[in-house]
Each structure stands twice: as structure tokens, then as C-alpha cells.
Amino acid sequence: MTTIQKLILRFVFLYFLLYIYPYGFEYIKEIDPNNFSFWKGITIKFGEVFLGWEYNPDMLLNGFDSKYDFTRFLLIAVISMIGAIIWVIIDSKIKKEYNIKLNILLQTILRYHIGLTLILYGLSKVFLLQFGTMDIDSLETPIGEHNGMNFVWAFMSYSKFYGITAGLIEVVGGLLLLFRRTTSLGAFWLLIAMTNVVLMDIGYDVIVKMFAIHLLLMIVFLMRDDLRRLYDFFLRNNPTTAATYMPLFEGRKGKKIRNITKGALLLYVFISFSLDMTERIEQQHINHYENFTSSHEIELFIKNGDTIPKNKLNGNRWNKIRINDLSYLPETLMILKEDNTTQRYKFTADTLTKKLHLTDFYGDDQTPYELTYKALENKVYIYEGIFKGDSLWMRTRAKSISDYRLTRNGIRWIRDLE
């Protein structure tokens, strides 16, 4: 191995190791990275001195393509380059050969980090947690009012079939990386999947572009030897040798260490991921009032006996009521006023007395409020009650999920068959 190759190997090793620690441990649910991270102070200082940027320590937006992220990655690159140079100089004095072992260690770290990360993200798609399902908010928001990321989330949430399939691809690829014999297949499988993710994140300005790009770079580095084989086989039409990923620990004792360590890790992952997914499913999908999901256009609004007309400027007039408008926030009610201000409430419904019980979603005001509702023909509703000291009476017209053109029809194999 040449000096340049040694330098590159050590730089990549240090860079990925420092990048993963500690914010990359998303798959370890029991760990809060902020409790043992040393990055915050030195990253902010580095950015202030060398980039001239100012930072809000309480709003760093870690993991969301922020100034803090960019600064940390640049700092990691600088530390890794300096560390790699020093490392190579020391190696030249010691003259001990361990490059193969170092490469195997790096491959092992990348296999498990990429694999566990994408299993976690894949499962969140399989169980419709990451993007949610098509909801009232997406259907009611004009397409021109979406930003790129919201547009992608609406697109992905529309089709459960596509979202679940995309998740399964990530889960299968991640599982393949956890075993040396299937690493080549898993890496190639995920190379295609993550290339698509990166292109979407860049093209639609999704705020986790740097995260996705780092995962893709890890996959490329992991399969760098396989890329040569693929080039020889597919482009040069030459025979090639089978890919081999060597174990980190060899021999009978090493095999026992590998089996115990992997068994304990996979058992932990199975239990932790199961608990995490169960908790998230309960939070996002258990909705006792799914039939209430709808958007109510307020046609007539009477407050304290006075009819308030629509003028698009009056903050005293409610414009719409959206019930269960966000799929990942079930049992919530959003009030939209004509001055574009909004208020979100948690609600419970008493279907016998036809009453909605509301409390502030964010906890600022826990005063309970109550609205009585009555369903008339043609999806017309009457709401009335005392709300924040005011007497309200409203006539609304509702639209449920199935009333929108986008969600009216499912998959149709024969378009003109009614």
C-alpha cells in the first residue's frame, strides 16, 4: 500500500468515525447523543473563528442541513486530515503492517452503521411513520404553498404501496449488510436505493441532504472493491473473482467472539426496534375518532349574537376547522382564522351527547372548552358553544378524505371500467 493510499484510508477512517460519533447512533434508542457529545462548543468556536458565522446555541438545528452541521463536517475533515498525516508519520517510524486489519475494522463499522440506520428508517416507512398517510393538511394546502420537502412528504404519503415498498428495500438492504457473505449484494442494492434518495433530497431541497449524502458515500467506500469487479464484469466483459469480506476476529476464539457479539447486538436491535416502533405506532396511528377526520368550511359564523362576514382580514372570524388534519397528530383539531393565524387543540368526542371537548395542544392554556355539534344533510354541520368566554354558533360544510379527487380512487388497473 502506497503512502497516499495509507493516508486516504486513515483519513476516511477518522472522518467516518468522528461523523458517526455521537449523532449517528439513532438506532440506539436508549442513548441521548447530547449527553456525551463534545462537538457543540468546539464546532461553534471553529465556525466563529474560521467562517465568521454566528450561532444560536439553543437552536443549532443539528441534523437538518444547518450551519452547525456544515461547520462540524468541515471541522471533522480538518481534524481527520491532520490526524491522518500524523498517523502516517508515526507508522513510518514504527513500520508495523496493519492496514488490512484497519480496513476490515472500517468495513465492519460501516456495515453495521449503514445497515442498522437503514433498517430503522426502512421500518419507519413500512409502518407509515416517517411520511405518515395522506391527510387533510396536505389535501387542503395549495400546491404552490408547499415547500419542496412538504411536497415530497405529501407525494410519499399518498401511496401506502410505494412507501411500504421503499421501506422494505431499505430494510432488506440493511439486513444484507449485517452478514459478510451478503455484504456485496446489500451494498449494491443500497447503492441504487440511496442514490435515488440523494437525488430526491437535492432535487426537492429536503433538509437532510448531508445525512443522505454521507450514507451514500459510506456505501460507495464500503463497496469500492466491488465497483472494480462490476466494471470488469459488465463493461470490460472480463471474468472476476468473488468478493470477500474478512472477519474482524479470526480463529476459533475469534469466531466465538463474533457470534456472541453479533447475537447480543441483533437481540438488542430486535427488542429496541420493536419497542420503538410499537410506541411510535401507538402515538401516530391509534386514533379513536378516525371518522371525524374532515375539513369544515365555515359558511356562517355568529359570535356573541353578531354575524361576522367573510372579509379575509378579521382575526375574530374562524375560517375553517380541520379535525385530524395531520396523520401523525391524531385526535387534534386545528382552527384557522381569516387573518391566517391558527390554533391547535387536543380533543375527545362524546358521540352520545354530540360534544367535542378541547384543550390546548401545546399546553399553554389547559382551560377545557366544549363545542356541541349536529350533523345535517349534505355534510352540513352546526357547531355551538362557549369558547374563551365568547358564545359561538357556526354552520359548516365538511369534506372528508374520500371527497377529494386525489384520494377518491385507488389503484385502477383498467381505467375506463366503471
N, C-alpha and C positions, 0 to 999 in steps of 0.2 A: 504494500500500500504506500503510495507516494505521500509526501508531506502535505500536499494540497488536499488529498483525499482524507488524510487524518484530520486536518483542520476542519474540513466540511463535516465529517462525522461528529466531531466533538461540538462544533457549533450547533448542528441540528439537535444533538442530544441535549445540550444545555437549554436551547431555545424552547423545545417542546416540553422539557421537564419544568422549566420556570413558567411557561404558559399554562400548563395544567394546574400547577400549584398556586393557590388552593381553589381557584374559582371553577376549575374544570371538574370538580368532584360532585357534579349534580346528581350522579347516580348513588351517592352515599347520603341518603335522606337524613340520617342522624347527625350529620356534621353541618355546622354553620361556618362557611369559609371565613366570614368576617372575624370569627373568634381567634383564628390563628394565622391571619394574613399579615404580612409585613409590608405589603405593597403601597398602601394608601399614602403614608407620609412621604416616602422616597419618590413615589411617582409624581405627586403634586409638586414637590420641590424641584424635581428634574424638569417638569414641564414649565414651571415658572422661570427657571434659570435659562434653559436652552431653547424653549419655544416661545417664551413671553406670554403664555396663556394664563388666564385666571380661572380658578376652580372654586366651586361651592362644595365644601367637604360634606355637606348634608344632602347634596343632590348630584352625585357623581355619575349616575346612570350607568353603573357598571354592567357590561354585557350588552349594551344597546348602541353600539357604534358611536360612542361618546368621545369627547376629548380625553377623558380619563383612560378609556380603552386604547385609543391611538397612542397616547403617551406611554402607557405601560408596555405596549408591544415594542415601541421604539427603544424604551429603556431595556427591555429584555434582550433585544437584538444587540445593543451595545455591550451589556454585561456578558452575553454569550460569546460575542466576538473576542472581547478581552480575555475571558476565561478560556476560550479555545486556544488562543495564541499562547497563553501561559502554560496551559496543559500540554501543548505540543512541545514547548521548550523543555519542560520538566521531563517529558517522555524521551526526548533526545539525550538527556543525561542518564536516565535510568536504563534505557534500552531494554525494556521489558515488553514483550509482544502480547497484547490482549485485545487487539482490535476486533477480532472475531467475536469474542465474548461481549465486548461493548456493543457491537452491532446486534447481537442476539438479545441483549438486555433492552436496547431501544425498540427492537421489533416487538418484544413481549409487552413492553409498556404501551406501545401504540395499539397493538392488537386488542388489549383489554380496555384501554381508554375509548378507542373508537367503537368497539363492539358494545360495551355497556352504555355508552352515550346514545348510540343509535337504537339500541333495544328500548331504552327509556323513551326516547322521542317517538319511536315507532309505535309503542304501546299507547302513547297518548293520542296518536292518530287512530289506531284500531278502535279504541274505546271512545272516540269522538270527543276528546277532551281539549286537544290543542286548538282546533279551529271551531269547536262547538258544532251546532247544527244550524241550518238556515233559520233565522229568527226575524222578528218583527222589525228590529232596528235596521238590519241590512235591507229588508224589503222596502222600508219607508224612506231610507236615505237616498236622495237623488244621486245618480252615478257620478255626476260632476262634483259632488261634495265629499266623495271618498278620497282618502289619500291612497297611495299605491299599496301600502300594507293592508289597509282595511279592505281594499278591492280584492287582494289575494285571499284574505280570510273569508270574505263573502263567497268568492269563487270556490274555495276548498270546502266550505261548509255546505254548499248547495248539494253536492253529490256524496252521500254516505258511501256509496260503492267505490268511488275514486279515492276518497280519503282513507278508507279502511285498507284498500289495496296498496296505496302509497305507504301506509304504516307497516303492512306486512312485509313489503320489500325491505324496509329498514330493519325490521326485527329479524328476518331471515339472514340478511347480510351480517348483522351484528352477531348472531349466533354462530355463523360460519367462521368468524374471526376468532372465536374463543377456542378453536381447536386448530392445531398446527397443520393437520392434513387437509383441512378445508380453507385455510387462510387465503390461498391464491384465488380460489373461486369467490370467497367472500369479498376480498379486496376488489376484484374485477367487477363484481355485482354492485358494490357500493360506489365504485368509481363512476359508473353510469348514473346511479341514483343521486349522488351528491353533486355531480356536475349539473344535473338538472336543477337541483335545489339552489346552487350558487347562481346559476343563470337567472332563475326566478327572483332570488333575493336582490341581485344587482338590477335587473330589469324593472322590478316593481318597487325598488327602494325600501325593501324590508329591513328593519333596523337591527338585524342580526347577521349582516353580510360578513363581518370579520370573523364571527364564530363559524359560519358555514365554510368560509374560505380556509380557515385553519384546519378544519376537519378534512377538507378535500386535499390539502397539502400533506396532511398526515397519511392519508390513504395512498397518495402518489409516492411518497417516500417509502412507505411500507412495501409497495409492490414494484419498486424500481427495478429489481432483477427480473420480475415477471414481465415488465414492459419490454425488456430486451428480447425475452423469449417470444412474446406476442409479435414483436416486429419481425423477428426471424421467421416465424411460422406463417404469419398472414401476408406479409409484404414481400419477403425475400423467398418464400416458399422453401425454406430450409428446415431440416429436422432440428429439434431442440430437445434439451434434457428436461426431466421433470423438476418442478420446483421443490425445494427442500427448506423447511423452516426448522432449524435445530432447536432442541430444548435448552432452557437456561441451566438446568441441573442435569448432569448425565450420570450414568451408572445406576446400580440397583438402589442405592441410598437416595440418589437424586430423583429417581422415578417415584419413590415413596413420598419424598418431599413435594414433588409436583402434584401427585394425586391427592394428598391431604390438603394442600393449599388450594388447589382448584376446587375440590369438593366443598371445602368450607366457604370459599368465595361464592360458588354457584348457589349453595344453600342460602347464604345470606342474601344474595341478589334476589332469589326467588321469594323469600319471605318479605324482604323490604319492598320490592316492587309490588308484590301482592297487596300489602298493607297500604302503600301509597296510592295505587290505582283504585282500591276499594274506597278509600277516603275521598279521593277526588271525584269518583263516580257518584258517591252519595251527595257530595256538595253540589255537583253540576247537573245531575240527571234525575235526582229524586224530586219530582215536582207533584205536590198534592193537588194542584189546581191547573193541570195542563189544559183543560177545556176552557179556561179563562183567557188563554193566550190570544190576544187581539189588539188592534189599534182602533181607538174610538175618536172619530172626528166630532168635535163638539159643535153642533148646529145651533143650539140655543143655550145661552149662559146667563143665568139670573143670580145676582149676588146681592144679598140683603134687600130683596124685593125689586132691585133695579136690573133691567135687561141691558147687558153690556154688548154692544155690537162689535163685529169684527172690524178692526182698523189697522192691524199688524203693528201697532205701536203700544198698545195698552198692556202693561205688565199685570194689571188686575184681572185680565181675562185669560182663562185657560183655553188653549187651542186644541190640544189633544191629550188623551190618556192612553198610555201604552202599558198593557199588562203582560208580564213575562216577555218583555221586549228583547232581552238578551238571553240567549240559550244557556250561557254559563252563569247567569244570575236568576235562577228560577224563583218564583214567589216574590217578585218585586214589581212595583208599579211606578211608572215614570209619568210625571206631569210636565207637559210642555206648554209654556205660556207664549203669548203672541210677541213678546219682546225677546224671544229666543232663549230665555232662561229656563232651566229645568230643575226639577226636584225628584229625587228617587226615594221610594218608601218600600219597606218590607210589608207584606200583607198576609192576612189569613182571611178565609172566607167562611161564612156561616150560610150554607146553602138552604137551610130551613127558614131562617129569618131574612134571607137575602141581604146580608150585610157584609161589607168589607171593613176589616179592622187594620188601620195603618199606623206604622211607627217609622221614624226617620231611619233610612238605611245606614247612614254614616254615623249615627249615634249622637249627633249634636243636640238633638231635641227628642227626648223619649216620650213626649206627650202623645197619648193614643188619640187617634181620630177615627171617625166612623162614617161611612157612606152607605146608604141604603140603595140598592139597585133593583130595577124592574125591567125584564125583557119583554119587548113588544114584538109586533110582526116586522118582517123585513130587516131584521138585525138592528132595530131601533131600541135604545136603552134609555131609561130615566135614572139619573143619579141625584140623590139629595142628602143633605146632612149639614152638620155644623163643623166647619173646618177652620182652625185657627181663629175662632171667635166670629167667623162670618157664616151666614146662612147661605147655602149654595143649592141651586137647582139646575140640572143640566139635562139636555136631550142630546144623545149621541147616536151616531151610526157606526157600527162596528165592521171591521174586516179581520177575518181570521187568516191563518197561514194559507189555507186552501183557496182563498178568494183572490190571490194574486196570480197573474198569468205565469210567472216564473215557476210557481210551485203547484200549479193546478194539475199538471200532467206529470207522470213519472216517465220511466224509460218506455218508449214505444218502438217496437220492432217493425211494425207495419204502420206507416204514417197516416195513410188515408182510410184506415179501418176504424169506424166509429162504433 
